[in-house]
Amino acid sequence: MTEIKFTILQCPTGKKAPHHTRSGITYSSKEQKYNENALITEMLPYRPSEPITDPIELNVDLYFPVPNSKPAWWRNAALGTHIHYDKKPDYDNCLKNLCDCLEKLQFIKNDSQIFFSVVSKAYSDKPRWEVRIVIRPNTTRKEWEKI
């Protein structure tokens, strides 16, 4: 079991829906391309030399900024995990954005390798993505026979 951990120091964003032209061409918005490029740039130093081909477990903690419009008591409660982040972007859109970037970077071969994931959203003074990838190789027949 191998583990790769890294932190992306930017506010989490979800995957935006693609746009379509009248002639049927599908494209991503400039904002989506910018968000993906920012994620890819921060993940580049952690990329393995070869794409991961084994099944993986993905744990992602998303930290969002506390709105400036909230009073001090609300801010303290949010930072103390008494108020939970239940706003957009949805956790699954954030996860999709991250997985697509992992594929583009050739971190993993395909996001279908992810057999288990845990995603949490919370408030923080430091908006960020905390990512933990646990590589869990499949058992071979010889290993299975020893068990």
Secondary structure, 3 states (H helix, E strand, C coil): CEEEEEEECCCCCCCCCCEECCCCCEECCHHHHHHHHHHHHHHHHHCCCCCECCCEEEEEEEEEECCCCCCHHHHHHHHCCCCCCCCCCCHHHHHHHHHHHHHHCCCECCHHHEEEEEEEEEEECCCEEEEEEEECCCCCHHHHHHC
